[in-house]
Amino acid sequence: MNFKKILAFKNHILIALLILLALSPSVFFFIKYRESEQKLKTLNSPLDQNTKIIAEVGKLIKLPEGETPTVATVTDREKLSGQPFFQNAKNGDVVIIYSNAKKAILYDPQAHKIIDVAPLSVTTPTPTPAGPTPTIKPVSLILLNGTTQTGLTRKYETEIKENLQTVTVASRDNAKKRDYQTTLLIDINNDQQDEAKKLSDKLKITLSPLPEGESASASADFLIIVGADKI
């Protein structure tokens, strides 16, 4: 091999080494990219993770069948203090809840250990018995329209009679003022306070003294000024 050939061979080797050095970072990052891509492909979704956890627990205890449980992770142990079921729990533990089977399981996925199993109780509040409905004796009313809405007293009379069969409407008219926002009940003779309170509660209207400027005949028991809240 002559000198020129040796020199050419060395040049080829040098060029190859330079190309390899130039490509080395790209090859390194390409390999890392492929590793990361593979990790992303194998990373479990939350649903897959839940399935995996349920499968792990199923190897340790017989699980209810025919039901997909709810899976939750303990993230703040302090908020669960005082609850016996979470007495030995720590952040990262998993709760598996079978609503139909009424069962809750506390599982440590790090130690692959069941910490507690408890029946799931759903407490239905006992309704408070309602007191007796106040009896309203037969009374008569005067209805005054305290708004500019035509026909409001007739409409309200129908509403009253649907709720109270013991009430009669003696007359209907317009109030002196036509800008009442709230419907008012007035004890005309101011001598039936108990009955006025029952009527006020039943009709869900405000009990009030007779407003200034208004008047009512003493021939009826009560006066109702129908306000804009009844439109």
C-alpha positions as CSV (number, residue, x, y, z in Angstrom):
1,M,0.0,0.0,0.0
2,N,1.6,3.3,-1.1
3,F,1.6,6.5,0.8
4,K,-1.3,8.1,-1.1
5,K,-3.5,5.1,-0.5
6,I,-2.7,5.1,3.2
7,L,-3.5,8.8,3.4
8,A,-6.8,8.3,1.6
9,F,-7.7,5.4,3.9
10,K,-7.0,7.6,7.0
11,N,-9.1,10.4,5.5
12,H,-12.0,8.0,5.1
13,I,-11.7,6.9,8.7
14,L,-11.5,10.5,9.9
15,I,-14.6,11.5,7.9
16,A,-16.5,8.5,9.2
17,L,-15.6,9.4,12.8
18,L,-16.7,13.0,12.3
19,I,-20.0,11.8,10.8
20,L,-20.5,9.4,13.8
21,L,-19.7,12.2,16.3
22,A,-22.1,14.5,14.5
23,L,-24.9,12.0,14.6
24,S,-24.3,10.8,18.2
25,P,-26.5,13.5,19.9
26,S,-29.3,12.9,17.4
27,V,-29.1,9.1,17.9
28,F,-29.1,9.6,21.7
29,F,-32.1,11.8,21.7
30,F,-33.9,9.6,19.2
31,I,-33.4,6.6,21.5
32,K,-34.7,8.6,24.5
33,Y,-37.7,9.7,22.5
34,R,-38.5,6.1,21.6
35,E,-38.2,5.1,25.2
36,S,-40.5,7.9,26.3
37,E,-43.0,7.1,23.6
38,Q,-43.0,3.5,24.7
39,K,-43.6,4.5,28.3
40,L,-46.5,6.8,27.2
41,K,-48.1,3.9,25.3
42,T,-47.9,1.6,28.4
43,L,-49.0,4.2,30.9
44,N,-52.3,3.2,32.3
45,S,-55.3,5.5,31.9
46,P,-57.4,6.1,35.1
47,L,-59.9,3.6,33.9
48,D,-57.2,1.0,33.3
49,Q,-55.7,1.8,36.6
50,N,-59.0,1.3,38.4
51,T,-59.4,-2.1,36.6
52,K,-55.9,-3.0,37.7
53,I,-56.6,-2.1,41.3
54,I,-59.9,-4.0,41.3
55,A,-58.2,-7.0,39.9
56,E,-55.5,-6.8,42.6
57,V,-58.1,-6.6,45.4
58,G,-60.1,-9.4,43.8
59,K,-57.1,-11.7,44.4
60,L,-57.3,-10.9,48.1
61,I,-61.0,-10.9,48.8
62,K,-64.2,-12.1,47.0
63,L,-65.7,-9.1,45.4
64,P,-69.4,-8.5,44.6
65,E,-70.4,-9.5,41.1
66,G,-72.6,-7.8,38.5
67,E,-71.6,-4.3,39.6
68,T,-69.0,-1.8,38.5
69,P,-67.7,-0.1,41.7
70,T,-66.7,3.5,42.3
71,V,-63.0,3.9,42.9
72,A,-61.6,6.9,44.8
73,T,-58.2,7.9,46.1
74,V,-57.6,9.3,49.6
75,T,-55.9,12.7,49.0
76,D,-56.4,14.5,52.3
77,R,-56.3,12.1,55.2
78,E,-56.9,15.0,57.7
79,K,-60.4,15.7,56.4
80,L,-61.4,12.0,57.2
81,S,-60.2,12.1,60.8
82,G,-62.8,10.9,63.2
83,Q,-64.3,8.4,60.8
84,P,-63.5,4.8,62.0
85,F,-63.3,3.4,58.5
86,F,-60.4,5.7,57.6
87,Q,-58.7,5.4,61.0
88,N,-55.7,3.5,59.5
89,A,-55.8,5.2,56.1
90,K,-53.1,7.3,54.5
91,N,-52.9,9.5,51.4
92,G,-52.7,7.4,48.3
93,D,-54.9,4.6,49.7
94,V,-57.9,3.6,47.5
95,V,-61.5,3.3,48.5
96,I,-63.6,0.8,46.4
97,I,-67.4,1.3,46.9
98,Y,-70.0,-1.2,45.8
99,S,-73.3,0.7,46.1
100,N,-75.7,-2.1,45.3
101,A,-73.8,-4.6,47.5
102,K,-73.5,-2.0,50.2
103,K,-69.8,-2.7,50.7
104,A,-66.8,-0.4,51.0
105,I,-63.2,-1.6,50.8
106,L,-60.1,0.4,51.9
107,Y,-57.0,-0.8,50.0
108,D,-53.3,0.1,50.1
109,P,-52.0,-0.2,46.5
110,Q,-48.4,0.2,47.7
111,A,-48.4,-2.6,50.1
112,H,-51.0,-4.6,48.1
113,K,-53.0,-5.0,51.3
114,I,-56.6,-4.6,52.3
115,I,-56.8,-2.2,55.3
116,D,-60.5,-2.4,56.1
117,V,-63.9,-3.7,54.8
118,A,-67.1,-2.1,56.0
119,P,-70.8,-2.3,55.2
120,L,-72.0,0.7,53.3
121,S,-75.0,2.3,55.1
122,V,-77.1,4.9,53.6
123,T,-79.0,6.8,56.2
124,T,-82.4,8.1,55.3
125,P,-83.4,11.0,57.5
126,T,-86.7,10.4,59.4
127,P,-89.1,13.1,58.4
128,T,-90.4,15.2,61.2
129,P,-94.1,14.7,61.7
130,A,-96.0,17.7,60.6
131,G,-98.1,19.4,63.2
132,P,-101.9,19.6,62.8
133,T,-103.1,22.0,60.1
134,P,-104.6,25.0,61.8
135,T,-108.4,25.2,61.3
136,I,-109.6,28.5,60.0
137,K,-113.1,29.3,60.9
138,P,-115.5,30.8,58.3
139,V,-114.4,34.4,57.6
140,S,-115.3,37.1,55.1
141,L,-112.8,39.1,53.0
142,I,-112.6,42.4,51.1
143,L,-110.2,42.3,48.3
144,L,-108.5,45.5,47.0
145,N,-106.4,45.6,43.9
146,G,-103.2,47.4,44.9
147,T,-101.7,47.3,41.4
148,T,-102.6,48.5,37.9
149,Q,-103.1,44.9,36.8
150,T,-106.8,44.5,35.7
151,G,-108.6,41.5,37.1
152,L,-106.1,40.7,39.7
153,T,-108.6,40.5,42.6
154,R,-110.8,38.1,40.7
155,K,-107.8,35.9,39.9
156,Y,-106.7,36.0,43.6
157,E,-110.2,35.2,44.8
158,T,-110.1,31.9,42.7
159,E,-106.7,31.1,44.3
160,I,-108.0,31.7,47.8
161,K,-111.1,29.5,47.3
162,E,-108.9,26.7,46.0
163,N,-107.0,26.7,49.4
164,L,-109.8,27.7,51.8
165,Q,-113.4,26.6,51.5
166,T,-114.3,28.5,54.7
167,V,-113.5,31.9,53.3
168,T,-116.0,34.1,51.4
169,V,-115.2,37.3,49.5
170,A,-117.7,40.0,50.4
171,S,-116.5,42.5,47.8
172,R,-113.7,43.5,45.4
173,D,-112.4,46.9,44.5
174,N,-109.3,49.0,43.8
175,A,-107.1,50.3,46.6
176,K,-106.4,54.0,46.9
177,K,-102.7,53.4,46.1
178,R,-101.9,51.2,43.1
179,D,-98.2,50.5,43.7
180,Y,-98.2,47.8,46.4
181,Q,-95.4,45.3,45.9
182,T,-96.4,42.9,48.6
183,T,-99.9,41.5,49.4
184,L,-101.1,42.6,52.8
185,L,-103.7,41.0,55.2
186,I,-105.4,43.5,57.6
187,D,-107.5,42.6,60.6
188,I,-110.2,45.2,60.0
189,N,-111.5,45.4,63.5
190,N,-108.2,44.4,65.1
191,D,-110.0,41.8,67.2
192,Q,-109.1,38.5,65.5
193,Q,-105.3,38.3,65.9
194,D,-105.1,34.5,66.2
195,E,-107.3,33.9,63.2
196,A,-105.4,36.6,61.3
197,K,-102.1,34.8,62.0
198,K,-103.6,31.4,60.8
199,L,-104.9,33.1,57.6
200,S,-101.6,34.9,57.0
201,D,-99.7,31.6,57.4
202,K,-102.1,29.7,55.2
203,L,-102.1,32.2,52.4
204,K,-98.4,33.1,52.8
205,I,-99.1,36.8,52.9
206,T,-97.9,39.6,55.2
207,L,-100.0,40.5,58.2
208,S,-100.1,44.3,58.4
209,P,-102.0,47.3,60.0
210,L,-104.3,49.2,57.7
211,P,-102.0,51.3,55.5
212,E,-102.4,55.1,55.7
213,G,-105.0,56.4,53.2
214,E,-106.8,53.1,52.8
215,S,-110.2,52.3,54.3
216,A,-112.4,49.1,54.7
217,S,-115.9,48.4,55.7
218,A,-116.4,46.8,59.1
219,S,-118.9,44.4,57.5
220,A,-116.1,42.0,56.6
221,D,-113.6,40.3,58.9
222,F,-110.4,40.9,56.9
223,L,-109.1,43.1,54.2
224,I,-106.5,41.9,51.7
225,I,-104.7,44.4,49.5
226,V,-103.4,42.3,46.6
227,G,-99.9,43.4,45.6
228,A,-97.6,42.9,42.6
229,D,-96.2,39.7,44.1
230,K,-99.5,38.0,43.0
231,I,-99.4,39.0,39.4
